[in-house]
């Protein structure tokens, strides 16, 4: 493989990484903002209150996005295997 092919493969790997991580990161951001807003409105300043809802939201998002993640990783792995076989 030449240098541009390796850079293209690395670019594709970063793109796949971002598309896999983005849904969970956005959900964690949204839940964190909602909890922060509720804490500001009720003046309850408990630091550990954010963690449990965030973990549950990320877990549910992971379960929902798992088929998409599997197909995306499978497609990328088949691309890598094809590049290995072709030399």
Secondary structure, DSSP 8 states (H G I E B T S, - for coil): --HHHHHHHHHHHHHHHHHHHHHHHHHHHHHHHHHHHHHHHHT---TTHHHHHHHHHHHHHHHHHHHHHHHHHHHHHHHHHHHHHH-
